Amino acid sequence: MQRYTPQSVGDVLRDLLEQTSLQNRMDELKAADMWKRVAGNAIANLTGKPNVKNGVMYIGVPNASLRNELHMNRTRLREIINQNIGKEIITEIKFTT
């Protein structure tokens, strides 16, 4: 019988998250939650709830002029979100109708 060194529950859960790629999904959800803080309440109230899949953040924007303004600033928004998370999670932001 093989013996293992004792580990804390936190270490075991961290290892499990990394091995199953759940950590990436959790980071994507964290990035989606940051949208309101990054964009501000006024803009966040005018947009849909962000959805992140495979590093791409999709945000519904019904107003064409706002969508255009956000599109022009998407690189900076992406950088701010990634800086707040501490790693490159969002590779692209797409604003949809």
MOPAC internal coordinates of N, CA, C and O (Angstrom, degrees):
PM7 1SCF
backbone

  N    0.0000 0     0.00 0     0.00 0    0    0    0
  C    1.4379 1     0.00 0     0.00 0    1    0    0
  C    1.5213 1   109.14 1     0.00 0    2    1    0
  O    1.2310 1   120.87 1   -49.59 1    3    2    1
  N    1.3223 1   115.94 1   130.41 1    3    2    1
  C    1.4599 1   121.31 1  -178.01 1    5    3    2
  C    1.5299 1   109.76 1   -88.61 1    6    5    3
  O    1.2310 1   121.07 1   -43.47 1    7    6    5
  N    1.3334 1   115.56 1   136.53 1    7    6    5
  C    1.4581 1   120.51 1   179.23 1    9    7    6
  C    1.5147 1   109.56 1  -103.55 1   10    9    7
  O    1.2310 1   120.90 1   -36.20 1   11   10    9
  N    1.3034 1   115.88 1   143.80 1   11   10    9
  C    1.4552 1   122.34 1   178.66 1   13   11   10
  C    1.5171 1   109.40 1  -114.31 1   14   13   11
  O    1.2310 1   121.36 1   -28.10 1   15   14   13
  N    1.3178 1   115.01 1   151.90 1   15   14   13
  C    1.4605 1   118.46 1   175.92 1   17   15   14
  C    1.5236 1   108.34 1   -74.93 1   18   17   15
  O    1.2310 1   120.00 1   -35.48 1   19   18   17
  N    1.3052 1   117.60 1   144.52 1   19   18   17
  C    1.4660 1   120.30 1  -179.09 1   21   19   18
  C    1.5389 1   111.03 1   -65.02 1   22   21   19
  O    1.2310 1   120.84 1   -37.18 1   23   22   21
  N    1.3180 1   115.99 1   142.82 1   23   22   21
  C    1.4589 1   122.45 1   177.48 1   25   23   22
  C    1.5182 1   108.80 1  -130.23 1   26   25   23
  O    1.2310 1   121.31 1   -28.50 1   27   26   25
  N    1.3185 1   115.09 1   151.50 1   27   26   25
  C    1.4656 1   118.16 1   176.46 1   29   27   26
  C    1.5236 1   108.95 1   -73.65 1   30   29   27
  O    1.2310 1   121.05 1   -21.56 1   31   30   29
  N    1.3000 1   115.61 1   158.44 1   31   30   29
  C    1.4607 1   120.99 1   179.08 1   33   31   30
  C    1.5323 1   109.86 1   -61.01 1   34   33   31
  O    1.2310 1   120.18 1   140.64 1   35   34   33
  N    1.3281 1   117.27 1   -39.36 1   35   34   33
  C    1.4622 1   121.60 1   179.00 1   37   35   34
  C    1.5176 1   112.08 1   -59.53 1   38   37   35
  O    1.2310 1   120.68 1   137.09 1   39   38   37
  N    1.3541 1   116.31 1   -42.91 1   39   38   37
  C    1.4700 1   120.15 1   178.82 1   41   39   38
  C    1.5254 1   111.14 1   -65.22 1   42   41   39
  O    1.2310 1   120.50 1   139.23 1   43   42   41
  N    1.3188 1   116.65 1   -40.77 1   43   42   41
  C    1.4650 1   120.87 1   179.84 1   45   43   42
  C    1.5285 1   109.90 1   -63.63 1   46   45   43
  O    1.2310 1   120.23 1   135.39 1   47   46   45
  N    1.3351 1   117.17 1   -44.61 1   47   46   45
  C    1.4671 1   120.60 1   179.52 1   49   47   46
  C    1.5279 1   111.39 1   -65.00 1   50   49   47
  O    1.2310 1   120.02 1   139.19 1   51   50   49
  N    1.3347 1   117.57 1   -40.81 1   51   50   49
  C    1.4641 1   120.82 1   177.39 1   53   51   50
  C    1.5232 1   111.20 1   -60.72 1   54   53   51
  O    1.2310 1   120.54 1   135.58 1   55   54   53
  N    1.3241 1   116.56 1   -44.42 1   55   54   53
  C    1.4646 1   120.59 1   177.44 1   57   55   54
  C    1.5234 1   111.30 1   -61.92 1   58   57   55
  O    1.2310 1   120.50 1   137.95 1   59   58   57
  N    1.3190 1   116.66 1   -42.05 1   59   58   57
  C    1.4641 1   121.23 1   179.46 1   61   59   58
  C    1.5262 1   110.95 1   -62.94 1   62   61   59
  O    1.2310 1   120.05 1   135.91 1   63   62   61
  N    1.3332 1   117.51 1   -44.09 1   63   62   61
  C    1.4669 1   121.22 1   179.09 1   65   63   62
  C    1.5193 1   111.11 1   -60.79 1   66   65   63
  O    1.2310 1   120.38 1   136.94 1   67   66   65
  N    1.3253 1   116.87 1   -43.06 1   67   66   65
  C    1.4634 1   120.48 1  -179.16 1   69   67   66
  C    1.5280 1   111.51 1   -68.06 1   70   69   67
  O    1.2310 1   119.79 1   140.79 1   71   70   69
  N    1.3109 1   118.00 1   -39.21 1   71   70   69
  C    1.4562 1   121.62 1  -177.36 1   73   71   70
  C    1.5299 1   112.32 1   -72.00 1   74   73   71
  O    1.2310 1   119.87 1   152.06 1   75   74   73
  N    1.3140 1   117.85 1   -27.94 1   75   74   73
  C    1.4644 1   120.60 1  -175.74 1   77   75   74
  C    1.5217 1   113.21 1  -103.27 1   78   77   75
  O    1.2310 1   119.47 1  -173.54 1   79   78   77
  N    1.2978 1   118.61 1     6.46 1   79   78   77
  C    1.4712 1   124.46 1  -179.77 1   81   79   78
  C    1.5294 1   112.52 1    64.79 1   82   81   79
  O    1.2310 1   119.70 1  -165.79 1   83   82   81
  N    1.2988 1   118.18 1    14.21 1   83   82   81
  C    1.4581 1   120.64 1   176.97 1   85   83   82
  C    1.5243 1   111.17 1   -70.56 1   86   85   83
  O    1.2310 1   120.47 1   154.74 1   87   86   85
  N    1.3236 1   116.71 1   -25.26 1   87   86   85
  C    1.4616 1   119.90 1   179.94 1   89   87   86
  C    1.5298 1   110.56 1   -62.43 1   90   89   87
  O    1.2310 1   119.99 1   139.71 1   91   90   89
  N    1.3397 1   117.62 1   -40.29 1   91   90   89
  C    1.4653 1   120.61 1   178.09 1   93   91   90
  C    1.5209 1   110.84 1   -61.56 1   94   93   91
  O    1.2310 1   120.40 1   137.04 1   95   94   93
  N    1.3087 1   116.84 1   -42.96 1   95   94   93
  C    1.4708 1   120.14 1  -179.82 1   97   95   94
  C    1.5235 1   110.30 1   -66.16 1   98   97   95
  O    1.2310 1   120.19 1   140.51 1   99   98   97
  N    1.3114 1   117.25 1   -39.49 1   99   98   97
  C    1.4604 1   120.38 1   178.24 1  101   99   98
  C    1.5302 1   110.59 1   -64.63 1  102  101   99
  O    1.2310 1   120.20 1   141.37 1  103  102  101
  N    1.3308 1   117.22 1   -38.63 1  103  102  101
  C    1.4595 1   120.94 1   176.90 1  105  103  102
  C    1.5233 1   111.27 1   -65.56 1  106  105  103
  O    1.2310 1   120.30 1   142.56 1  107  106  105
  N    1.3272 1   117.03 1   -37.44 1  107  106  105
  C    1.4658 1   120.62 1   177.23 1  109  107  106
  C    1.5267 1   110.93 1   -64.60 1  110  109  107
  O    1.2310 1   120.23 1   139.34 1  111  110  109
  N    1.3168 1   117.17 1   -40.66 1  111  110  109
  C    1.4618 1   120.58 1   177.81 1  113  111  110
  C    1.5220 1   110.96 1   -66.24 1  114  113  111
  O    1.2310 1   120.63 1   142.57 1  115  114  113
  N    1.3254 1   116.39 1   -37.43 1  115  114  113
  C    1.4543 1   120.61 1   176.87 1  117  115  114
  C    1.5303 1   110.38 1   -63.74 1  118  117  115
  O    1.2310 1   120.40 1   140.43 1  119  118  117
  N    1.3364 1   116.84 1   -39.57 1  119  118  117
  C    1.4676 1   121.49 1   178.55 1  121  119  118
  C    1.5267 1   110.24 1   -64.02 1  122  121  119
  O    1.2310 1   119.98 1   138.52 1  123  122  121
  N    1.3170 1   117.64 1   -41.48 1  123  122  121
  C    1.4639 1   121.07 1   178.72 1  125  123  122
  C    1.5234 1   110.71 1   -63.16 1  126  125  123
  O    1.2310 1   120.51 1   141.38 1  127  126  125
  N    1.3213 1   116.62 1   -38.62 1  127  126  125
  C    1.4642 1   120.68 1   178.54 1  129  127  126
  C    1.5265 1   112.02 1   -67.16 1  130  129  127
  O    1.2310 1   119.79 1   154.86 1  131  130  129
  N    1.3132 1   118.00 1   -25.14 1  131  130  129
  C    1.4592 1   121.68 1  -178.43 1  133  131  130
  C    1.5239 1   112.97 1   -76.41 1  134  133  131
  O    1.2310 1   119.60 1   165.61 1  135  134  133
  N    1.3200 1   118.38 1   -14.39 1  135  134  133
  C    1.4555 1   121.33 1  -175.47 1  137  135  134
  C    1.5318 1   112.43 1   -53.09 1  138  137  135
  O    1.2310 1   120.34 1   135.56 1  139  138  137
  N    1.3225 1   116.96 1   -44.44 1  139  138  137
  C    1.4611 1   120.39 1  -177.31 1  141  139  138
  C    1.5316 1   111.02 1   -63.67 1  142  141  139
  O    1.2310 1   119.95 1   139.96 1  143  142  141
  N    1.3190 1   117.70 1   -40.04 1  143  142  141
  C    1.4646 1   120.81 1   179.07 1  145  143  142
  C    1.5190 1   111.59 1   -70.17 1  146  145  143
  O    1.2310 1   120.18 1   141.33 1  147  146  145
  N    1.3221 1   117.25 1   -38.67 1  147  146  145
  C    1.4671 1   121.48 1  -177.23 1  149  147  146
  C    1.5220 1   111.09 1   -74.67 1  150  149  147
  O    1.2310 1   120.05 1   135.19 1  151  150  149
  N    1.3271 1   117.50 1   -44.81 1  151  150  149
  C    1.4620 1   121.56 1  -176.35 1  153  151  150
  C    1.5250 1   112.00 1   -82.65 1  154  153  151
  O    1.2310 1   120.03 1   154.92 1  155  154  153
  N    1.3147 1   117.56 1   -25.08 1  155  154  153
  C    1.4621 1   121.21 1  -175.37 1  157  155  154
  C    1.5231 1   110.48 1    94.25 1  158  157  155
  O    1.2310 1   121.28 1   -22.87 1  159  158  157
  N    1.3144 1   115.16 1   157.13 1  159  158  157
  C    1.4684 1   120.18 1  -176.30 1  161  159  158
  C    1.5228 1   112.97 1   -62.06 1  162  161  159
  O    1.2310 1   120.18 1   138.20 1  163  162  161
  N    1.3291 1   117.26 1   -41.80 1  163  162  161
  C    1.4646 1   120.28 1  -176.17 1  165  163  162
  C    1.5247 1   111.26 1   -61.10 1  166  165  163
  O    1.2310 1   120.15 1   131.57 1  167  166  165
  N    1.3199 1   117.32 1   -48.43 1  167  166  165
  C    1.4674 1   120.82 1  -179.39 1  169  167  166
  C    1.5224 1   110.80 1   -71.70 1  170  169  167
  O    1.2310 1   120.21 1   138.75 1  171  170  169
  N    1.3227 1   117.19 1   -41.25 1  171  170  169
  C    1.4654 1   120.53 1  -179.68 1  173  171  170
  C    1.5272 1   111.21 1   -60.72 1  174  173  171
  O    1.2310 1   120.26 1   146.16 1  175  174  173
  N    1.3336 1   117.11 1   -33.84 1  175  174  173
  C    1.4670 1   120.19 1   178.25 1  177  175  174
  C    1.5210 1   112.38 1   -71.55 1  178  177  175
  O    1.2310 1   120.27 1   157.67 1  179  178  177
  N    1.3379 1   117.09 1   -22.33 1  179  178  177
  C    1.4689 1   121.42 1   179.14 1  181  179  178
  C    1.5213 1   113.04 1   -89.94 1  182  181  179
  O    1.2310 1   120.53 1   169.08 1  183  182  181
  N    1.3242 1   116.59 1   -10.92 1  183  182  181
  C    1.4618 1   120.79 1  -177.60 1  185  183  182
  C    1.5201 1   109.75 1  -111.16 1  186  185  183
  O    1.2310 1   121.29 1   -14.01 1  187  186  185
  N    1.3192 1   115.13 1   165.99 1  187  186  185
  C    1.4536 1   120.33 1   176.04 1  189  187  186
  C    1.5136 1   110.83 1   -80.51 1  190  189  187
  O    1.2310 1   121.07 1    -7.80 1  191  190  189
  N    1.3047 1   115.55 1   172.20 1  191  190  189
  C    1.4597 1   120.83 1   177.35 1  193  191  190
  C    1.5287 1   108.91 1   -70.89 1  194  193  191
  O    1.2310 1   120.13 1   -50.71 1  195  194  193
  N    1.3245 1   117.36 1   129.29 1  195  194  193
  C    1.4697 1   119.72 1  -178.96 1  197  195  194
  C    1.5257 1   112.25 1   -66.04 1  198  197  195
  O    1.2310 1   121.85 1   -31.14 1  199  198  197
  N    1.3118 1   114.07 1   148.86 1  199  198  197
  C    1.4512 1   122.02 1   175.05 1  201  199  198
  C    1.5253 1   106.45 1  -127.93 1  202  201  199
  O    1.2310 1   120.09 1   -48.93 1  203  202  201
  N    1.3158 1   117.44 1   131.07 1  203  202  201
  C    1.4591 1   121.16 1  -179.12 1  205  203  202
  C    1.5181 1   108.69 1  -117.06 1  206  205  203
  O    1.2310 1   121.49 1   -50.56 1  207  206  205
  N    1.3388 1   114.75 1   129.44 1  207  206  205
  C    1.4613 1   120.08 1   178.14 1  209  207  206
  C    1.5140 1   108.29 1  -142.33 1  210  209  207
  O    1.2310 1   120.82 1   -55.53 1  211  210  209
  N    1.3112 1   116.05 1   124.47 1  211  210  209
  C    1.4699 1   122.97 1   179.69 1  213  211  210
  C    1.5301 1   112.60 1    52.81 1  214  213  211
  O    1.2310 1   120.76 1  -139.95 1  215  214  213
  N    1.3217 1   116.14 1    40.05 1  215  214  213
  C    1.4601 1   120.91 1   176.03 1  217  215  214
  C    1.5118 1   115.05 1    84.67 1  218  217  215
  O    1.2310 1   119.63 1   176.91 1  219  218  217
  N    1.3283 1   118.31 1    -3.09 1  219  218  217
  C    1.4638 1   121.64 1   179.67 1  221  219  218
  C    1.5300 1   108.32 1  -105.35 1  222  221  219
  O    1.2310 1   120.97 1   -55.27 1  223  222  221
  N    1.3404 1   115.75 1   124.73 1  223  222  221
  C    1.4545 1   121.26 1   178.22 1  225  223  222
  C    1.5263 1   108.73 1   -95.28 1  226  225  223
  O    1.2310 1   120.86 1   -56.20 1  227  226  225
  N    1.3312 1   115.95 1   123.80 1  227  226  225
  C    1.4612 1   122.60 1   178.36 1  229  227  226
  C    1.5248 1   107.94 1  -107.05 1  230  229  227
  O    1.2310 1   121.13 1   -52.18 1  231  230  229
  N    1.3538 1   115.44 1   127.82 1  231  230  229
  C    1.4531 1   120.35 1  -179.33 1  233  231  230
  C    1.5262 1   108.25 1  -131.52 1  234  233  231
  O    1.2310 1   120.55 1   -55.47 1  235  234  233
  N    1.3122 1   116.56 1   124.53 1  235  234  233
  C    1.4583 1   121.18 1   177.38 1  237  235  234
  C    1.5199 1   110.90 1   -78.58 1  238  237  235
  O    1.2310 1   120.81 1   -53.00 1  239  238  237
  N    1.3344 1   116.05 1   127.00 1  239  238  237
  C    1.4601 1   121.64 1   178.67 1  241  239  238
  C    1.5301 1   107.68 1  -131.16 1  242  241  239
  O    1.2310 1   119.80 1   -73.20 1  243  242  241
  N    1.3315 1   117.98 1   106.80 1  243  242  241
  C    1.4661 1   119.95 1  -176.08 1  245  243  242
  C    1.5269 1   114.32 1   -73.01 1  246  245  243
  O    1.2310 1   119.67 1   157.13 1  247  246  245
  N    1.3063 1   118.23 1   -22.87 1  247  246  245
  C    1.4623 1   122.66 1  -177.01 1  249  247  246
  C    1.5277 1   109.96 1   -91.11 1  250  249  247
  O    1.2310 1   119.82 1   -59.26 1  251  250  249
  N    1.3414 1   117.96 1   120.74 1  251  250  249
  C    1.4644 1   122.13 1  -175.25 1  253  251  250
  C    1.5270 1   112.84 1   -63.63 1  254  253  251
  O    1.2310 1   119.88 1   139.99 1  255  254  253
  N    1.3188 1   117.84 1   -40.01 1  255  254  253
  C    1.4703 1   119.31 1  -178.73 1  257  255  254
  C    1.5278 1   110.85 1   -69.02 1  258  257  255
  O    1.2310 1   120.07 1   140.89 1  259  258  257
  N    1.3225 1   117.48 1   -39.11 1  259  258  257
  C    1.4690 1   120.47 1   176.57 1  261  259  258
  C    1.5223 1   110.28 1   -66.60 1  262  261  259
  O    1.2310 1   120.63 1   138.87 1  263  262  261
  N    1.3302 1   116.40 1   -41.13 1  263  262  261
  C    1.4687 1   120.89 1   178.28 1  265  263  262
  C    1.5246 1   110.40 1   -59.05 1  266  265  263
  O    1.2310 1   120.13 1   137.65 1  267  266  265
  N    1.3369 1   117.36 1   -42.35 1  267  266  265
  C    1.4604 1   121.83 1   178.91 1  269  267  266
  C    1.5291 1   110.80 1   -64.77 1  270  269  267
  O    1.2310 1   120.20 1   136.72 1  271  270  269
  N    1.3245 1   117.22 1   -43.28 1  271  270  269
  C    1.4712 1   121.76 1   179.64 1  273  271  270
  C    1.5300 1   110.78 1   -63.16 1  274  273  271
  O    1.2310 1   120.53 1   135.49 1  275  274  273
  N    1.3189 1   116.59 1   -44.51 1  275  274  273
  C    1.4614 1   120.39 1   178.56 1  277  275  274
  C    1.5244 1   111.08 1   -66.21 1  278  277  275
  O    1.2310 1   120.69 1   141.18 1  279  278  277
  N    1.3189 1   116.28 1   -38.82 1  279  278  277
  C    1.4635 1   120.59 1   178.87 1  281  279  278
  C    1.5355 1   110.97 1   -59.44 1  282  281  279
  O    1.2310 1   120.53 1   140.30 1  283  282  281
  N    1.3194 1   116.59 1   -39.70 1  283  282  281
  C    1.4692 1   120.14 1  -179.94 1  285  283  282
  C    1.5224 1   111.78 1   -69.52 1  286  285  283
  O    1.2310 1   120.09 1   156.93 1  287  286  285
  N    1.3317 1   117.43 1   -23.07 1  287  286  285
  C    1.4672 1   121.58 1  -178.22 1  289  287  286
  C    1.5268 1   113.29 1  -106.79 1  290  289  287
  O    1.2310 1   120.30 1  -168.10 1  291  290  289
  N    1.3243 1   117.04 1    11.90 1  291  290  289
  C    1.4692 1   120.21 1  -173.28 1  293  291  290
  C    1.5224 1   113.53 1   -64.02 1  294  293  291
  O    1.2310 1   119.62 1   146.41 1  295  294  293
  N    1.3300 1   118.33 1   -33.59 1  295  294  293
  C    1.4680 1   120.41 1   179.85 1  297  295  294
  C    1.5239 1   110.59 1   -64.31 1  298  297  295
  O    1.2310 1   120.76 1   134.72 1  299  298  297
  N    1.3173 1   116.15 1   -45.28 1  299  298  297
  C    1.4704 1   120.23 1   179.68 1  301  299  298
  C    1.5283 1   110.75 1   -66.63 1  302  301  299
  O    1.2310 1   120.01 1   139.10 1  303  302  301
  N    1.3151 1   117.59 1   -40.90 1  303  302  301
  C    1.4659 1   120.69 1   177.59 1  305  303  302
  C    1.5272 1   110.77 1   -60.81 1  306  305  303
  O    1.2310 1   120.62 1   136.70 1  307  306  305
  N    1.3215 1   116.43 1   -43.30 1  307  306  305
  C    1.4666 1   121.24 1   178.39 1  309  307  306
  C    1.5209 1   110.76 1   -61.14 1  310  309  307
  O    1.2310 1   120.53 1   135.80 1  311  310  309
  N    1.3360 1   116.59 1   -44.20 1  311  310  309
  C    1.4620 1   120.75 1   179.88 1  313  311  310
  C    1.5279 1   111.59 1   -61.48 1  314  313  311
  O    1.2310 1   120.52 1   137.26 1  315  314  313
  N    1.3229 1   116.61 1   -42.74 1  315  314  313
  C    1.4716 1   120.49 1  -179.83 1  317  315  314
  C    1.5242 1   110.88 1   -63.90 1  318  317  315
  O    1.2310 1   120.36 1   136.13 1  319  318  317
  N    1.3247 1   116.92 1   -43.87 1  319  318  317
  C    1.4672 1   120.06 1   179.23 1  321  319  318
  C    1.5272 1   110.36 1   -61.89 1  322  321  319
  O    1.2310 1   120.22 1   132.54 1  323  322  321
  N    1.3293 1   117.19 1   -47.46 1  323  322  321
  C    1.4639 1   120.78 1  -179.29 1  325  323  322
  C    1.5260 1   111.73 1   -64.15 1  326  325  323
  O    1.2310 1   120.06 1   142.28 1  327  326  325
  N    1.3264 1   117.49 1   -37.72 1  327  326  325
  C    1.4663 1   120.26 1   177.89 1  329  327  326
  C    1.5224 1   110.91 1   -63.81 1  330  329  327
  O    1.2310 1   120.42 1   139.13 1  331  330  329
  N    1.3330 1   116.81 1   -40.87 1  331  330  329
  C    1.4623 1   120.21 1   179.69 1  333  331  330
  C    1.5203 1   112.35 1   -66.89 1  334  333  331
  O    1.2310 1   120.19 1   147.68 1  335  334  333
  N    1.3147 1   117.25 1   -32.32 1  335  334  333
  C    1.4642 1   120.80 1   178.19 1  337  335  334
  C    1.5272 1   110.86 1   -79.70 1  338  337  335
  O    1.2310 1   120.93 1   147.59 1  339  338  337
  N    1.3307 1   115.84 1   -32.41 1  339  338  337
  C    1.4592 1   119.61 1   178.50 1  341  339  338
  C    1.5112 1   113.89 1    98.64 1  342  341  339
  O    1.2310 1   120.18 1  -175.78 1  343  342  341
  N    1.3213 1   117.27 1     4.22 1  343  342  341
  C    1.4586 1   121.06 1   176.01 1  345  343  342
  C    1.5145 1   109.96 1  -159.14 1  346  345  343
  O    1.2310 1   120.61 1   -13.21 1  347  346  345
  N    1.3205 1   116.44 1   166.79 1  347  346  345
  C    1.4646 1   122.84 1  -176.54 1  349  347  346
  C    1.5261 1   109.81 1   -79.96 1  350  349  347
  O    1.2310 1   120.92 1   -86.55 1  351  350  349
  N    1.3271 1   115.85 1    93.45 1  351  350  349
  C    1.4583 1   121.61 1   179.24 1  353  351  350
  C    1.5233 1   109.99 1  -100.74 1  354  353  351
  O    1.2310 1   120.45 1   133.52 1  355  354  353
  N    1.3255 1   116.75 1   -46.48 1  355  354  353
  C    1.4486 1   121.99 1  -178.01 1  357  355  354
  C    1.5286 1   108.66 1   -92.59 1  358  357  355
  O    1.2310 1   120.73 1   -59.56 1  359  358  357
  N    1.3206 1   116.21 1   120.44 1  359  358  357
  C    1.4726 1   120.89 1   178.59 1  361  359  358
  C    1.5059 1   111.52 1   -97.40 1  362  361  359
  O    1.2310 1   120.22 1   157.51 1  363  362  361
  N    1.3440 1   117.19 1   -22.49 1  363  362  361
  C    1.4619 1   120.86 1  -178.26 1  365  363  362
  C    1.5190 1   108.96 1  -159.25 1  366  365  363
  O    1.2310 1   120.86 1   -30.71 1  367  366  365
  N    1.3391 1   115.95 1   149.29 1  367  366  365
  C    1.4595 1   121.72 1   174.04 1  369  367  366
  C    1.5280 1   107.35 1  -119.86 1  370  369  367
  O    1.2310 1   121.13 1   -50.82 1  371  370  369
  N    1.3233 1   115.45 1   129.18 1  371  370  369
  C    1.4673 1   121.05 1   178.34 1  373  371  370
  C    1.5247 1   108.35 1  -119.98 1  374  373  371
  O    1.2310 1   121.22 1   -50.77 1  375  374  373
  N    1.3343 1   115.28 1   129.23 1  375  374  373
  C    1.4421 1   121.81 1   177.76 1  377  375  374
  C    1.5164 1   108.65 1  -101.76 1  378  377  375
  O    1.2310 1   120.59 1   -56.48 1  379  378  377
  N    1.3136 1   116.49 1   123.52 1  379  378  377
  C    1.4696 1   121.48 1  -174.71 1  381  379  378
  C    1.5303 1   110.18 1  -115.22 1  382  381  379
  O    1.2310 1   121.17 1   -13.44 1  383  382  381
  N    1.3272 1   115.36 1   166.56 1  383  382  381
  C    1.4681 1   119.98 1   179.63 1  385  383  382
  C    1.5174 1   110.92 1   -82.86 1  386  385  383
  O    1.2310 1   120.10 1   180.00 1  387  386  385

